[in-house]
Amino acid sequence: MFNERIALKMRLEQMKEAEEQLLSKLQTEREAIFNRLRELDSMSESETTSDEKIHYIDSHSKLIEAPSNTIENAPKTRKGRPSRRSKTTKMRESAIMILKEQDAPIRGSVLQKQIEERTGFRIANMTTFMNTIKKTDDNIMKLGRGLYYYQKSEHIRNTGARSLG
């Protein structure tokens, strides 16, 4: 009896074989490129020093030696990318700056576009993002539906304006 479970298992096996073939081709091509670079380096010894060539070859040969041909062996670290905390911090600071610059409440969609333009990061859910920021800064207020402002005066906060959001 042929069912969906068997079909899915067969597709996983096909994908595994395709991954192995692709990795093999990429490793072969990478090896050929490094060999050609070594040949070019040996032809033009007068242009670069041997220390530079050794450093270049050593730093790039590690890529060839990596035996990770399966997903399970792949490293789970996020090397070379900024942490989410720094991204969130930049976005939060940008949001607060924009709100402080405004004299009147600003629509959430307009605020979102301005934050994304300033930081280069995308906000997936503006309401969730603003609720998080409101927890860190008590001066950020939500007035009605999708209107945000930065409360500059302590007097207004005490009159109950916060209960509107």
N, C-alpha and C positions, 0 to 999 in steps of 0.2 A: 504494500500500500504506500503510495507516494503522497506525502502531505507537506504542508508548509514548513514544518520543522526540518524535514530532510532537505528540502529545497534551500532553506537558509544555510544549513550546514555545508551543502555543496557550494553555495556562493561564497561562503567564508573561505573555503579551501581554494577556490579559484582566485580569490583576492590575495590570499597568502602567496600562491605561486606567482601571480603577477607582480607582487611587491618584491619578491626575491629576484625575479628576472630584471626588474627595473633597477634595483640596487646593484645587481651585478653589472649591468650595462653602465651605470653611472660610475662605479668604481673603476671599470676598465677605461672609460673615457678620462677620468681624473688621472689615472696612472699614465696614460698617453700624454696628457697635457704636461704633467710634471716631468716626464722624460724629455719632452720637447723643450721645456724651460731649462732643464739641466744642459741640454745640448747648446741652446742659445747662450747660456751663461758661460759655458766652456769656450765658445767661439769668441766671446767679447770680454775676455778677462781684463783687458786694459780699461774698460769703462767702469767697472765696479770692483770693489775690493772683495777678497775671498770671504772675509767675515760677514759682509752683507749677504752674500749668496748662501753661506752656511746657515745663517739665521733664517733666511727666507725658506730654504728647503726644510730645515728642522721644524719650523712652525707650521708648515703646510703638510708635512709628511704624516703628522699625527692624524689628519683626516683620513688618510688611506688605511692606517692601521686599525681604525675603529671597527670592531667586528659586529657592531649593533645592526643586524639585518632584520631584526624583528621589533615589533612595537614594545614588547615587554622589556627589551634591553635598552630602550631609549631613555636618556636622562629625563628626570621630571623637574628639573630646575628651570627657572626663567632667566637664563643668562643674557646680559646685554639689554634688558628691557627695564624701564623704571618700575618701581614698585607701585602698587595701586594706591598706597598711602600718599605718595608724592603727587600722584595724579589728582586724587581727591582734594588734597590740600591746595593745590594750584587752582582747581575749579572753585573751591569754597572761597578762597581769598578773592578770586575774580568776581564771584557773585556778590560778595560783601562790598567790594569796591564799586561795582556798578550800581548797587542799591544805594550806597552812600551818595553817589553823584546825582541821583534822581531827586527832584523836589516833590514829585507826585508818585502815587503807586504805579507800578509797571506791570504789564501783563506777563504772565509766566512764559508764553511763547516768545515774546520779544527778549525777555531776560535770557532765555535758553539760547537763542541765536547769538546774543552778544557774548555770553560765556563761551560758547563753542568757537566763535571767531577769535576771541582773545587767547584761549588756551590751546585750541586745536584738538580738543578731546570732545567726543560725542556724549551727550547725556541721554541715556536710554529712557528714563522715566523722570520727568521734571518734578512731579509731585513728591515722589520718594526722595529725590535729591534735596528738594527744599525742606522737607520735613526733617531730614538729617541735619541740615545746616541750622534750622531753627532750634534744634536741641543744643547746638554749640554756641549760638549767639542769641541772647534773649531780645536783642533789639530788632531782629527780623520778624516782621509781622505779615500775616496773610489777611487781607481785607476782602471778604467776599470770595467769589469763585475765580481763582487764578490771578488775583492781584496781590503783588508783594511790595512791601516798602520797608525802609530802614528807619526805625524810630530814633530820632536824634535827641529828643527831649525826654527827660525823666518824668516830667509832669503829665504828659499824655498817657504814659503807661499806667500811672496810678488811677486814671479816670475810668479804667475798665475797657479800653480800646482793644485789648488783646482778646477779649471774650467774643469778638465778632467773627474770628476765624475758626 
